[in-house]
Amino acid sequence: MSADEALLRALLAELAGAPDGISLPRLCKRLGVRMSVLMRMLAYLGEDRIAGVAGAGLVRTFEDGPRTLAVLTDAGRRLVREPPP
């Protein structure tokens, strides 16, 4: 397993354990990564298009007052429950 894959699994596991969302700074601390790394991962896993390429649609971020939270989408929850073979 590559370091990127291990980080991806750790991120999905953290989000699976926080069904109401988790703040981005807390995710950085738990994963041991810089905010820039987390933001790139969330962009890739998110729902928005980047340079014409659709994101994976597994994660959504939203504002909760002054905090930005990340949460799994329905597709992300399905993936965590039933990982590919």
KANOR-V631542 format. One record per helix or strand of 3 or more residues. SS is the DSSP state (helix for helix, strand for strand). FROM is the first residue (numbers start at 0). LEN is the number of residues. If there is no record, write none. Layout:
# KANOR-V631542
ss:from:len
SS:FROM:LEN
SS:FROM:LEN
This chain:
# KANOR-V631542
ss:from:len
helix:2:14
helix:23:8
helix:34:11
strand:58:6
strand:66:6
helix:73:8
